[in-house]
Each structure stands twice: as structure tokens, then as C-alpha cells.
Amino acid sequence: MAEISKEEWRDAKEAERKQLVERQQAAIEKALSSGEALAQYLAGRGRLGSRYSSGNAALILDQNPRVRVVKSLEEWSNTGRRVGRGERGIQIIGRENGYWRVLRVFELSQTYGARPYKIPCLANAPEKLEAALDTLGAFSPVQITAVEQAEAPACFDPQSNEIRISAAAAPEELFSALAAEVVKAHVTLTEETAQPSPVAELYGQCAAVELCGRFGLGIPQGAAQRLEVLRIHFAKDEERAMLDEIGEFARSLGSEIEKEIFPPERGRVPMEMTVRSER
């Protein structure tokens, strides 16, 4: 096999990176193409722990739509697991030695080890779900008030500066609804508007789907239809930045829930590690 020069190697790597950038953009566009596609993307990014940027999350899900947990070789090693020999990683774009490069991460199913990797899940766990609701309430910038009769499981009222929750709502339904209203309240207070804007509504609904995906609750009923109506409020050429902001809300809320309900085992590195991606 003929040897290649350093220049040829660099050219090949740059061509590979550019090709992946194009695939990344196409994956983002696909995620924003419909309410259903957006819901699937957000739930998938939630399964990844909301730790990847909008672009890299789209890339990962484009290569493996059912992916749950992905990490680099070093990160898996730090958890006490190893990547199987011959496993081919999922491509992402990240910084390495000051340059944007094509990097590879590996899915949980590609690893082995004596120590099982625990995935935080709220489904079929009533006590944990109740604790998660308490954590969401603690994150709220406004008061939470339970009422006997309500038109919705949760609703932010800027006039009274409170979120009213239905005492009769099922916990799983309340989790997604409360998450959406908490984020909406945060955005509304930041915007300093009398009523929640469509963008505040968009951020809330998106973050709620992402959190449900993160904790194994599935996509909330009616979420795709709501996102179909709201997705037009992504500003042109600002879609990635807005998705990244939504991801930050989901990451912050999710991390607080994990810290309170699923504390890491002693000696184990935290799950949250940021991987910067090309924008």
C-alpha cells in the first residue's frame, strides 16, 4: 500500500470534516422539518443527556436514531467500561489540539465491563417522579400553586406571577407540563413581557420533550402537534443557537434532577461533559 504524504493526509481529513459539516446541517434541517421530526430530535437529544450541542446531537441521531448514551473512549474508560475491539464509533465534530476535527464517540451497547452503567429513568418509579416534580418546582422562578380544578395540568399566569398545577393531574403528565411552564416562565421574565411570547412557549415545549426523553418518559401526548404550530418561531439562521439555548434549559433542569434523585456513585465521574461542536 502506497504511503501518503502529510499534505495528502491533511487534505483527506479536511474533506472528511467538510462532508460531515454538510451532513450535520442536513440533519438539523431534517429535525426542523416538522413537529414530529422536532419531537423525535429533542427526545433523542434528551436520551443523550442534553450534553451535546444541537449540531452534534443531530449528527449522532442521524447515524443512530435509537442511541441512548455515547461517550469517547476516555470517558468510557473513566466509568470502568471499555469499548469492544473493532467497534466503529459515531462521528461528531469537536475541538482537538485547537483544531476542528472529526472525532468519534461510542454507544453504551458497544462497551463492556464489570460495572453496569445506570441510566436515570423516571418511568414506573412513582417516588422518584414525585421527587423530580419537587425539583422542578424548586427551579421555578415563580410560585407553584396546586388547584383542585384546572384547564391544564400546569399553566403559568404572569398576572399573578405563579404557575398553577392541577392536583388531579397524573404525575407523568404533570412532569412534562410543569417543565414546559417553568421554562416558559424563565423566558418570559427575561423578556420582561406582559404575556409569554411564542418563543417562550416554543422553548418551554421543546425543553419539556427533551427532559422526558432524558428520563425515559417518552414523547408527551400531543407534543408533536404543539411543536408543529410553534416551530415557525425559530428565527432564520438562528435555529442552532436557539436549539442550544433550549438544550441549556433542559441540561440545567435535568442535571438538578439527577443530582437530587440519581446521585453519582463514589469515584465515578459526572455524566455531564460538554463537547463543543462546529456551529
C-alpha positions in Angstrom: 0.0 0.0 0.0 1.5 3.3 -1.1 2.3 5.8 1.6 0.6 9.2 1.6 2.2 12.5 2.4 1.3 14.7 5.3 -0.3 17.1 2.9 -2.5 14.4 1.4 -3.5 13.2 4.9 -4.5 16.7 5.9 -6.4 17.2 2.7 -8.3 13.9 3.3 -9.1 14.8 6.9 -10.3 18.3 5.8 -12.5 16.8 3.1 -13.9 14.4 5.7 -14.7 17.2 8.1 -16.4 19.3 5.4 -18.5 16.4 4.3 -19.6 15.9 8.0 -20.4 19.6 8.3 -22.8 19.2 5.4 -24.3 16.1 6.9 -24.7 18.0 10.2 -26.6 20.9 8.5 -28.8 18.4 6.7 -29.6 16.6 9.9 -30.5 19.9 11.6 -32.8 20.9 8.7 -34.5 17.5 8.9 -35.1 17.9 12.6 -36.8 21.2 12.0 -38.9 20.0 9.0 -42.0 19.0 11.0 -43.3 18.9 14.6 -42.9 15.1 14.6 -39.3 15.3 13.5 -38.6 18.0 16.0 -40.1 16.0 18.8 -38.1 12.9 17.9 -34.9 15.0 17.7 -35.5 16.6 21.1 -36.4 13.3 22.8 -33.2 11.8 21.3 -31.0 14.7 22.5 -32.6 14.1 25.9 -31.5 10.5 25.8 -28.0 11.8 25.2 -28.3 13.7 28.5 -28.6 17.1 26.8 -24.8 17.2 26.8 -24.2 17.7 23.1 -24.7 20.8 21.0 -27.6 21.0 18.6 -25.3 20.1 15.6 -23.6 17.2 17.2 -26.8 15.8 18.6 -28.3 15.9 15.2 -25.3 14.1 13.7 -25.3 11.4 16.4 -29.1 10.8 15.9 -28.7 10.8 12.1 -26.2 7.9 12.4 -28.1 6.0 15.1 -31.7 7.2 15.8 -32.1 4.9 18.8 -28.9 5.9 20.5 -29.0 6.3 24.3 -25.6 7.1 25.9 -22.5 7.9 23.9 -19.0 8.8 25.2 -15.5 9.0 24.0 -13.0 6.1 24.6 -11.5 8.0 27.5 -14.9 8.9 29.0 -16.0 5.2 28.9 -12.7 4.2 30.5 -13.3 6.6 33.3 -16.7 4.9 34.1 -15.0 1.5 34.3 -16.1 0.2 30.9 -14.2 -0.5 27.7 -15.2 -0.2 24.0 -15.2 -3.5 22.2 -12.5 -4.3 19.8 -13.3 -3.4 16.2 -16.3 -1.2 17.2 -16.7 1.7 14.8 -17.6 5.0 16.5 -20.2 7.6 15.7 -18.7 10.7 14.1 -19.0 14.2 15.6 -17.2 17.5 15.1 -15.2 18.7 18.0 -12.1 20.7 19.1 -8.8 18.8 19.4 -5.5 20.5 19.9 -7.0 23.8 18.8 -8.5 22.5 15.6 -11.9 21.4 14.5 -11.7 17.7 13.7 -13.8 14.6 13.1 -14.0 12.8 16.4 -15.7 9.5 17.3 -17.9 8.6 20.3 -19.3 5.2 21.2 -22.7 4.0 22.3 -23.3 2.1 25.5 -24.1 -1.1 23.6 -20.6 -1.0 22.1 -19.0 -1.3 25.5 -18.4 -4.0 28.1 -17.3 -4.1 31.7 -18.0 -5.5 35.2 -19.6 -2.2 36.3 -23.1 -1.7 34.8 -23.8 1.7 33.6 -27.0 3.0 35.2 -29.3 5.2 33.1 -31.6 7.5 35.1 -35.3 6.7 34.5 -38.5 8.1 36.0 -40.9 5.7 34.2 -42.6 3.3 36.6 -40.9 5.0 39.5 -43.6 6.9 41.4 -41.4 8.1 44.3 -38.6 9.3 42.0 -41.1 11.0 39.8 -42.7 12.9 42.8 -39.2 13.9 43.8 -38.4 15.1 40.3 -41.6 17.3 40.4 -40.4 18.8 43.6 -37.0 19.6 42.0 -38.8 21.2 39.0 -40.8 23.3 41.4 -37.6 24.4 43.2 -36.2 25.5 39.9 -39.3 27.7 39.1 -38.8 31.4 39.2 -42.4 31.9 40.3 -44.6 30.4 43.0 -46.2 27.0 42.3 -49.9 26.7 43.4 -51.9 23.5 43.4 -55.6 23.9 42.5 -58.4 21.4 42.5 -59.9 22.4 39.1 -57.7 23.5 36.3 -58.0 23.5 32.5 -54.4 22.2 32.1 -52.0 20.1 34.2 -49.8 23.3 34.6 -50.2 26.9 33.5 -48.0 29.9 34.0 -50.0 33.1 34.9 -47.9 36.2 34.5 -50.5 38.4 36.1 -50.4 36.5 39.4 -46.8 35.5 38.9 -47.4 31.9 39.6 -47.7 28.5 37.9 -50.9 26.7 38.8 -50.8 23.0 38.7 -53.8 20.6 38.7 -53.9 18.5 41.9 -55.7 15.8 39.8 -53.1 15.5 37.0 -51.2 12.2 36.6 -47.5 12.6 37.7 -46.0 11.8 34.2 -48.4 14.3 32.6 -47.6 16.9 35.2 -43.9 16.4 34.8 -43.8 17.5 31.1 -46.4 20.2 31.6 -44.6 21.7 34.7 -41.2 21.6 32.9 -42.7 23.5 30.0 -44.3 26.1 32.2 -41.2 26.6 34.3 -39.0 27.2 31.3 -41.7 29.5 29.8 -41.8 31.5 33.0 -38.0 31.9 32.9 -38.0 33.1 29.3 -41.0 35.4 29.9 -39.3 37.1 32.9 -36.1 37.5 31.0 -38.0 39.1 28.1 -39.9 41.3 30.5 -43.2 41.0 28.6 -46.7 41.1 30.0 -47.6 37.8 28.3 -45.5 34.8 27.3 -44.2 35.2 23.8 -44.4 32.5 21.1 -40.7 32.0 21.6 -41.2 31.4 25.4 -43.9 28.9 24.5 -41.6 27.2 22.0 -38.7 27.0 24.5 -40.9 25.5 27.1 -42.5 22.9 24.9 -39.1 21.9 23.4 -37.4 21.6 26.8 -40.2 19.5 28.2 -39.9 17.0 25.4 -36.1 16.8 25.9 -36.4 16.2 29.6 -39.0 13.5 29.0 -36.6 11.8 26.6 -33.8 12.1 29.1 -35.7 10.3 31.9 -37.3 7.6 29.8 -40.9 9.1 29.9 -41.4 9.1 26.1 -42.7 12.0 24.0 -45.6 13.7 25.7 -49.0 13.2 24.2 -49.8 16.0 21.7 -46.2 17.3 21.8 -45.6 16.8 18.0 -48.8 18.8 17.2 -47.9 21.6 19.5 -44.3 21.8 18.1 -45.7 21.8 14.5 -47.5 25.0 15.3 -44.6 26.6 17.2 -41.6 25.6 15.0 -42.2 28.6 12.7 -40.9 30.8 15.6 -37.4 29.6 15.1 -35.6 32.7 13.7 -34.0 32.2 10.3 -30.3 31.5 10.6 -30.6 31.3 14.4 -32.0 27.8 14.6 -28.9 26.2 16.1 -28.4 29.0 18.6 -32.0 28.7 19.8 -31.7 24.9 20.0 -28.6 25.3 22.0 -30.4 27.7 24.4 -33.2 25.2 24.8 -30.7 22.5 25.4 -29.2 24.6 28.2 -32.5 24.8 30.0 -33.0 21.0 29.6 -29.4 20.3 30.7 -29.8 22.5 33.8 -33.1 21.1 34.9 -32.0 17.5 34.1 -28.8 17.9 36.0 -30.6 19.1 39.1 -33.0 16.2 38.9 -30.1 13.7 38.5 -28.2 15.3 41.4 -31.1 15.0 43.7 -32.6 11.7 42.7 -29.7 9.8 40.9 -26.5 10.8 42.7 -23.4 9.5 41.1 -21.6 6.6 42.7 -18.5 7.3 44.7 -15.4 7.5 42.5 -17.5 7.8 39.3 -17.1 10.8 37.0 -20.2 13.0 36.4 -22.2 12.3 33.3 -22.3 15.9 32.1 -19.4 16.8 29.9 -19.7 19.5 27.2 -18.5 18.7 23.7 -18.2 21.8 21.6 -19.3 21.5 18.0 -18.9 23.5 14.9 -21.8 25.9 14.5 
